[in-house]
Amino acid sequence: MALAGDLRKWLEDKDPSLVAVKRAVRVTLAACVAFYFSLYVLDNTQMATFASFGCIAFGAFSEVTGEPWQRTKTYAVGLIAGIVVVTLGTALAVTTWAAVAGMFVVGFAIAYAGVGGPRVAGVANGLQLLYILPSFPPYRPEALGSRLLGLILAVVLLAIVDRVLWPPPVPTPFRHRLAEVIRAVRDRLVSLLESAGDRQASAQFDGGISLRLSRIPPLQRPTGPGRRDRAAMHAATLLRGVEGRVSALAQLAEQHRPAVAHGEGATLLDATVRSLGESAEVLARPLDDHDDRRSPGPDPAPVEDALTHYVQRREARAASVEVDSDLPTRLRSAVAIEELAVWTRDLAEATRIMQGEHVPEPRARSMAEPFWYANSSTLSLWFARFRGHFTPRSVFFQNAIRLAIGLALARLVAGVLDLSHGFWMLLATLTLMRTSVATTRAAIVPAFLGTVAGGLVAALVLALAGGNSLVYEVAFPFVMIIALTAGPLIGLAAGQAAFTLLVAMLFAQMAPVSWRLAEVRVLDVVLGGLLGAVVGLLVWPRGAQGEMRRITKVTLETAANDLESTVGSLAHRDVASLDRQGTAEVAVHFLLLTDSTYAQYRSELRSAPDAIDWLGVLGLVHEVVRGGQVLRRTHGTAGPLPWPGVAADLENLGSGTADQLRGLGRLLSIKSAAQQAEPKAAEISVDSWISTSDGREVARRQIDPAAAVRVLDLWGWLTGVAFDSRRASDGVRRAIESR
């Protein structure tokens, strides 16, 4: 009893709520029923093979998560895809070269399909396994029917046990995570407003809450190409901006209290607080697609009206405006308040899309428009996602090419050497190849050791049991449970050892085998693992850790171009030569590539993270790109400024700030402190133009109040970006010096 108690305690420590153990039991039950029925009742070895490996593919090699109906839907779609790949694998097994070509094309297609979101990525490895399985001799197209029947039986049983036997826990919906963070940000904004007269209270304000995707399991992130998933990710991005603006207001409030606490700013902030509360309340409720009475999304109109009145009141202020040393702080406060309101309004709009509501048609079907996807068809959104990542700069593309080359070469070697169990070589390549050489190397050693250990045990069992099938029949379910739990609970080596033993017992029931089967398994795993390592060494060997610097540098350059375009268009110096939508669309495209690269970069870390604050750098890019969108949407098509000198100063500041962004990108690519160059200053003091007659007219909203507010907003935005850019550059320099 004491031993049983200790074992349960150990299991609960390693596997809280016994999630992995319960999953292993579900998969084992489905696999054994399907396998035993196919082999011992129907006496069909082909059906038995695909029944057992169908359960392994979708039960062990795949991750199927979500609500119960989502899991069942995933199994159904996975079954359809599985039928397609098994059919293709069977047809292309006719010759080695046909199988190699199919392995590259289909392997790439399945791996690249992961760009379609977590539910697709979750079953990708399982589909790869199902394609590998029929891709070897003997070429038996007449067996296709039995193979498909075995697969269908396996997936149907998996879907049934998934619903009735210890159903897996439903993860916290992303919308509820959003609601929790929105509430926290709203409460902090309320605290900031209520502490208007207390500098000490403001100083204690903490803006550290964030919705970091690195804290959410990849398969629970709403990264699909559909409208709702895009709206959820858009909401997360907007929320990061809202949080940043609240933190900025808290810091600025210490310097200039009235800019936040009084006047029209407080009125707009009150509307913002109410809208945040409404968004959180809607997202906190369960979403039932089949309930026609579901809650409508929050109404963005009150924030829009308050924002319009805020801009109008700012334009109406004239001689009463105080021109003093606090003006730069007030400008940054005004821009922060406007951005906070715009992003809160957009957050309400994104929430409505998540609720399944229709929103007004965007001005253009361009990624430069925040809600360009809102009324697009699902097919067009999928196409846009696949096209957007079909570039060597995308980690999805890199991973798919790397894996496709590895699998194709493994199939070629297996065919040329005429390996009797070449399937295991490809399986080793599939399971051991990672997104970088470092992570592949870390996986190979324990996998080899585990396979050797498992091979020795399997050889011993096969030698002792011989042709006594009853031994394998009885032991098979228990070995399968151990094989499915050993990896998650103990590690890769234990998982490989148990899986090697499982394979031996599986094939021992279908045909006479000897202890040499274990030897073949070990040899194939070694060959497959080494081949995967070689391919990983030659094809983007550093994975996302190497790509992170390159893609961020390019993204900073495109953001700098977009910043200059925004300044030029709103200063209206030479509108005919500007392509505002083009630069913004390019910047958004590279920003999305950088976000996906960062997500993989975090998953590859095996030691201390890079000293560079990548989230801070990404936040700066979001500030530039999204902030430029806000200014263009707020001020629309701008006319020429009536103050040429002020326009020239704005363009100089924009050019200097853009150069700072480019300089930050160059910093990310250097390797030593000796290579650093002195940063170019990007600041023109407000005093340099406020003392002129033009500057005073701008500050007091004279001649053209709307143009004056446009100037002030641009100036506040640029000085904020320049400040954050210098801070990010200083952080990168410190990281370089610490190497």
N, C-alpha and C positions, 0 to 999 in steps of 0.2 A: 504493500500500500504506500509506503514511504517513497519507493522508487517511482510509482505511478504519479504521486503528488509532485515529486521533483521534476518529472518529465513534463507534466502539465504546466508547472510554473515556468520552466525553461521555454516551452512553446509559447506561452502567453507573453513572456518577455521579448522573444524574437518576433512573434506574430500576434500583435494585439487583436483581440476579438477572433483569433484563429482564421483570419481571412484567407491566407494562403492554403491552410490545411483544408478548409471547406471547399475551396476552389478545386484542389487536387482530388478530393473525394467526388465532386460533381463530374469532373472530366473523366476520372477513372470509371465511374459507373456507366457513363455514356459509351466510353470506348470499349469496355468489356462486353456490354450488351451487344453493341454493334459488331464487334469482332467475333465473339462466340457464336452469335446467330449466323453470321456470314460463313464462318469456317466450319462449325460443327453441325449446323442445321442444314445449310444450303450447300456445303462442301465447295465453296467458291473462293479460291485463294486470292484472286484479283479483287473481288468485292471486299474480302476481309482486310487486305492490305490498305485499300483506300478508306475503308471504314475506320480502321485504327488510326491511320495517319491524318484522316480528316478531323478526328477529335483532337489529335495532337496539334494540328495546324491552327485550328480556331480556338482550342482550349488552352494550349500551352504556349504556342508561338505568337498568339494574338492577345491584344488587350481590348476587351469589349466592356465598356463602361457606360454609365448614364442611367436614365430612368428605365424601368422595365420595358416599356414599349420601344424605347430607343435601342436597347440591347437586342430585342427580338427583330427589329428592323435591320440592325447591323448584321445579324446572322442571316437574314433573308437575302439581303443584298450581297453579302459575302458568298452565299451559296451560289447565286447566279454568276458572280465573278469566278468562283471556283470551277463551275462547270465549263466556263469558257477556257480557263487556263489549262485544265486537265485535257480538254479536247485538243487544244493547240499543242500541248506537250506530247500527246499521243501521236498526232499527225506528223510532227516534226522530228520524231525519233527515228525516222526512216534511214537517215545517214548522219554521220558525225557532223558534217559541215552544216546541214540543215538544222541540227540540234544546237550547234554553236551559235549560228545566226539568230535562231529563235531565242536562245538564252540571253543574248545581248539585247535584242529589241524588247522582248517581253520583260526581262529583268529591269531594264531602264524604265519601261512604262509603269510597272508596278511600283518601283521605288519612287519615281517622280510623282505618281498619283498622290503620294503623301502630302503634297502641297495643298491638296483639297481639304485638309483639316484633320483633326485628331481621330475621328471615327474611321477615316480611310487609312491613315497612318497606322492605326492600331491593328489592322488586319493585313497589312502589307507583307510582313514576314511570313504569315500563314499562307498567303497566296503564292509567295515565292516557293515555299515548300511544296505546295500542290503542283506547281509547274515543274519543279525539279524532279519530282517522283516519277512521272511517266516518260521522262525525256531520255531514258536509257534503253538499250536492247534488252530483251527481244522486242522487235517492232511488231506490235500486236493490235492493229486497229480494231479487230473483231472483239477485243476485250473492253472496248470503250464503254459499252452498255453496263457491264458489271462494275467497272470503275466508278461510273457516275452514280449507280445505285448505292454503292458503298459510301460515297461522299454524301449523297442526299440523306441516307440513314443516319450518318454521323452527325450532320448539322441539325437535323430535326431533333434527335435525342439531346444534343447539347442545348438547344433552345428550350426544350421541355424541362430539363433538370435545372436550367438557369432560373426558371420561374418557380419551381416547386420544392427544390431541395436547397435549403439555406441560401436564399437569393442573396447575391452580393450587395453590400451596403450602397445606397445611393449617395454619391458625393454631393457636397453642398453646392447647389446651383450657383453658377457664376453671377447671376442677377442678384442673388442674396448677398454675395460678397461685395458687389457694387453698392448695394443698399447700405451695408454696414459702414463702408468707407465714406459714402456720401453723408451719412448721419454724423460721422466723426468730424468731417470737414465743416459741415454746417454748424455743429456745436462750437467749433473753434472760431468760426467767423462770428457767431453770436457772442462768444466770450470777448472777442476783440472789440466789438461794438459796445458791449456793456462796460468794458474797462476804459472807455474813452477818456475819462478824466484821471486815470491812474497809470502813470508811466511804468511803474514797477510791475503792474499786472500785465501790461503789454510786453515788457521785457521777458516775462516768464512764458509768453506764448510759445508753443512748440508746434511746428508744422511738419513733424516727422512722419505722419501717417501716409502710407502710400499703398497702392494696389500693385505690388510687384509680381509679375507673372512668374518670376523665378521661384516664388514660394508656392505656386500652384502646379500640381502634377501636369506634365505636358498634355496628357490625354483628357484633361478636364478644362483645357483652355478653349474658348470659343474662337478658334482660328480658321473655321471653314469659310468658303467663299460666298455663302448665302447672305441674304439681306440681314437676317437677325444676328448671325455671328459677326458680320462686319459692323453692325450697329453696336454690338456689345464691346468689341475691341475699340471702336471709335469712342464709345462712352468711357472706357478705361483711359484712353489717351486724353480725352477732354478733362477727366477727373484729375489726372496728373497735372494738367495745366491749371485747373481750378485750385488745387492744393498749393501749387507754386505761387499763384497770385495772392492767395490768402497769406502765405508766409511772407511774401514781399510786402504786403500791406502792413503786416505786423512789424516788420523791420523799419519801414518808412514812418510808421506811426510814432516810433520813438524819437524821430527827428522832427516831425511836423504833425502834431496831433490833429489840427482842424481838417487836414486833407482827407482824413478817413472818417472822423467822427461827426462832422457837422455838414450842414448844407445839403446841396443836391447829391453829393456822394453818398451820404447816409441814406437818403431816400432810395437811391438805386440799389444800395446794398441790402436794404430791407426787402425789396422785391426779389433780390437774388436769394436771400435766406429762405423766403417762402417757396420759391421754385425748387431749391435743393431739397427742402422737406417733402414736397410733393413727389419729386422723382424717387426719393428714397422709399416713400410709402408705397408707391406703385410697384417698384422692383422687389420689395419685401414680400409681396403677395405671391402665392403660387400661380403659375401660368398654365392654364388648361386650354389647349388649342381647340378643344371640342365644346367649350363653354361659351355660348354666345353672349353671356352676361359678364364676361371678364372686364376688369376695370380698364377704363380708357387711360391713355397716357396723360402726363401732365401738360397743361396748356402753356406754351411758351409765350403767348401774347402779352401777359402782364409784364414780363421782363423786357420784351421788345418795346412796349409802350414806355416803360420807365427809362429805358436806354435812349429812346428818341427824345423824351423830355429832358433828359440829362444833357444830351448834346445841344439841344436848343437853348437850355439855360446857360450852358457854357458859352455859346455864341453870343448870348444877350448881354453878358457881363462886359463892362467897358471901363470907364475911368476908375471905378472902384477897385480894380485889380491892383494888388500890391506888388510892385516890382522890386524884389529884394533878393538877398542871398539864398532864401529858401525856395526860389522859383524852380530850380532843377528838381528838388524833392517833390514839389507839388506836381510838376509835369509827370514824373514817374508814377506818382500816386494816381493821377487822373487816368493814365494809360492802363495801370494795373486794375483800376476799378472797371474801366470799359471792357478790358479783356476778360475779367472775371464774369461780368454780366453776359458778354457774348458767349463765352464757353458754357455758362450755366444755361443760357437759352438753348444752345446746341445740345447740351446734355439732355434737356427735356425732349428735344426733337429725336435724339437717338433712342431715348426711352420709349417714345411712341412707336418707333420702327420695331423695337424689340417686342412690343405688345402686338405687332402684326397690323398696325394702322398704316394708312396711306398718308403721305406727307406731300406738301406742294412740290411740283416739278422743279428741279434745280435749274439754274440759269443756263447751264451747259453740261453735257455729258463728259465732263473732264475730271480727272483725279484732282485738279486744282480746286474743284468745288467740294465743300465738306460732305455733302450728301448726294454725290453723283450716283451712288448705287441704289438710292432709296426706291426708285420705281423701275429698276432694270429687271429683266427676266433672269431666272435662276441660271439658265443656260449661258447667257451672256456674261454673267458674273463668274461662272466657272471658267469660261474661256479667257476672261480678263486675268484671272488668277494664274492660269497655266501660262499664258503669254507673258505676263509680267515677270515670272521667275525663270523663263526660258533664256537664261543668260549665264555665262561662266562666272558671273559675280554672285549668283545665288547659291547658297549652301544646299538648297534642295537639288538644284541641277548638279552640283559637284558630287553630292552623295550618290545620286542616281547613276551618274557616269562611272564613278569609282566602283560601285557594286556591280554594275552591268559588265564592266571589263573583267572584274574578278571572277564572276560566275561563268562568263564565256570562256576565259582562259582555263578555268578549272574543268569545264566540260570538254574543252579541246584536249587537255592533258589526259583526262580519263578515257577519251575515245582513242587517242593515239596509242596510249599504253595498254588499252583494252583491259582496264581495271574491272574486275568482276563485280565489285561493289562501289563503282564510281559515285553513286548517289551520296555516299557518306563523305566523299571529298567535297562535293558541292555544298552539302549541308554544313560542313565545318567552315567553309569559306563564308557562307551566309551568316552563321551564328557568331563567328569570331571576328569578322571584319568590322571595324569601327570607323568613325568619321575622321580619325587622325591616326598617325603612326604611334603616337604615345599611348593612346587608349587601346589600340590594337595590341601593342606589345604587352600592355598590362594584362590583357585578357588571355593571350596565347599561353603563357607559362603555366598558370593554374589549369587551363583547359588541357594542355598536354599531360600534366601530372595526373589530373583527374581521369583522363581517358586511359592512361597506362594502368592506373590502379583499378579502374573498372574493368579493363580488359583482362587483367590477371584474375580478378574474381569471376568474370564471365567464363574464362577458359577453365577454371577449376570446376565451376558448376556444370558446364557442358561435358567435361571429362567424366565427372562423377555420375551425372544423371543419364548421359548417353541419349538413347532414343526413347526414354521414359517420358512420354508427353504429359502424363498426369502431374509430374513435378512442375512443369512449366505452366500448366493450366491453373494450378492452385496458387503458385507463387506470383504469377503475373500481376494480379490486381494489387497486391501488397508492394511489389517492386515499383509499380507505376505510381502509387501514392508517394512512395519515398522519392522517386525520380522527380516528381513534380514539386515537391516541397524542399528538397535538398538545396537547390539553387537559391531560392529566396531566403531560406533560413540559415544556411551554413556558408554558401558561397559557390562560385563558379566551378571550382575543382570538384566539390562534392556532387554538384549537379551533373557534371560531365561523367563522373564515375557511375552514378546511378543510371543515367540515360544509356550508357554503354551496356550495362547489364540488362536494362529493359529491352534494348534492341535485340540482344542475343536471345532472350526468352521469347520475343515476338516471332522471330524468324524460325526458331527451333520448333514452333508449333505448326509451321506451314510446310516445312521441308526438312529432311535429315541434315543435320549440321554437325560440325566437330568443333573442337576447341580452336581450330584455325580461324573461325569466324571472328573471334576476338582479336586475333593478330591483324586481320584485314582491317577491322574497324580502327585500330590504333594507327596503322600505316596511313589510312585514308585521312584521318583527322590531322595527322602531322603534315601530310602533303597539302591538304586544303588550307590549314592554318598558315603554313609558310607562304603559300601562293597569295593568300589574302594580305599578308604582311608586305610582300614584295610589291603588289599592286598599290597598296596604301602608301608605300614609300615613294612611288613614282607619280601618283595622281593626287595632287593637292595634299601633300603629306601632313601639313600642320592643321588641316581642318579649319574650323571656325576661328581657332586661336591665331592662325596665320592670316586669315581673311579679314579679321576684325579691324586691323589697322588700315588695310587697303580700302575696304569699303567705307570706313568712317572718313578717311581722307577725301575720297571722291564725294561723299555725301556733304561734307563741310564745304567743298568747292561749289557744289550745285546750290547749296543753301546760300553761299555768298553771292552767287550770281542772281539768285532770286531776291536777295535783300537789295542789291543794287537796282534790280528791275522795279521793285516796289517803290524805292525812294525816287527813282527817275520818273515813274508814272505819276506819283502823287505830287512831286514837285513840278511835273509837266514841262520838262525841259525839251524833250524830243520824243513825243509819244509815238510818232510814226516808226521810229527805229526800235521800239520796245515790243517784246513778246511776253507780256505778263503771264498769260495763261501757260505758255510753253515752258518758261523757267520754273513756274510753280509746279507744273505737272512732273517735270524731271526731278525736282527736289523731293516731291512726295514719293515718287517711285523709288528713289535711292534711300529715302528714309525708311520705307517699308522693308527694303532688302537689309538695311542695317539692323532693324529691329529683329528680323528673323535670324540674322547672323549672331546677334547678341544672345538670343534664346539658346541657340546651339552651343555657343561659347560657354555659357554657364553650365551646360550639361557635360561638357568635356573636361571641366576642371577636376583634377585629381589631387591637387595639393593646394597651397596657399594661392588665393586669387591674385590676378595682376594688380600691381599697385595703382594702376590708372583707374580713376573713377569713371568707368564707362557710362554708368547711368547719368552722371553729371554732364558728360559730353553729349549724350543722346538728348538729355533735357534741354541743353542749349540749342541743338538743332531743331527740336520741336518748338522752342520759343521763337526762333527765326522764321521757320516755315509757317507755323500756325499763326504766329503773331502777324506776319505779313498778310495772311488770309483775312484776319480780323480787320486790319486797316483798310484793305481794298474793299471789303464788304461794307464797312462803316461809311467810308467816304465816297464810294462809287467811282464814277467817271469824273475825275477832277479836272478843273480848268487850270490855266496857268496862274502861278502865284503872282500877286501884284508887287512883290518885293524881290527883285532879282538877286540882291545881295544875300538875302536870307535863303533863297533857293540854292545859291551856290554853296553856302555854308552847309546846308543839309546834304547836298551831294558830296561834299568833302568828307563830312562825318560818315555818310553811308559808305563811301569808298574806303575810308580808314577802317571802319568796322568790318567790312567784307574782307579786307586784307588781314585783319586779325583772325578771322575764321580760317582763312587759307593758311595763315601761319600756324594755327593750332593743328591743322591737318598735316602740315610738314613736320611738326614736332612729333606727331605720333609715329612717324616713319624713321626717326633717327635712333641710333643705338647707344650713344654716349653723350655725356654732358658737354664734351668738347665740341660737338657738332652744333650746339645751340647757337642761334643768332638772336641778337637783341630785338625784342618785339617793337613793331612800329606803333607809335601812339595813335589812337583813333578817337581822340576827344577834342572837340572844340568847345571851349568854355562858353557857357551861356552869356557870361559877361562880355565876350568879344562882340556879340551882336545886340545884346539887350540894351547896351548903352547908346546904340544908334537910334535914329528916329524910326527906321523901319522896324527894329526890334521892339521898340516901345509900342508901336502900332499893333504889332502882332500880339504882345502880351496883354494889351487892353482891348483886343478884338475890334480894332478900328478898320475902316475902309471895307474889308471883306471878312466878316466874322467867321463864316464857314471855312474860308481858306486859313484864317488864323488858327482855328481849332485843329485843322489838318496839320499845320506846321507844328503846333505844340504836341500833338499826338505822335507825329513822326519823331520829333526830338526826344520825347520821353521814351519811346520804344527803342530808338537807337542808343541812347545813353545806357538804358538797361541792358541791351544786348552787349554793348561794349564792355560794361562792367562785368557781366557774367562770363564773357569771353576771356577777359584778363584773368579772372579767378580760375577758370578751367585750365588756361595755359599755365598758370602758376602751379596748379596741381600736377599737371603732366610733367613739368620740369622737376618738381620734387620727386616724382616717381622715377624719372630718368636718372637723377642724381643718386637715388637709393639703390640702383642696380649694382 
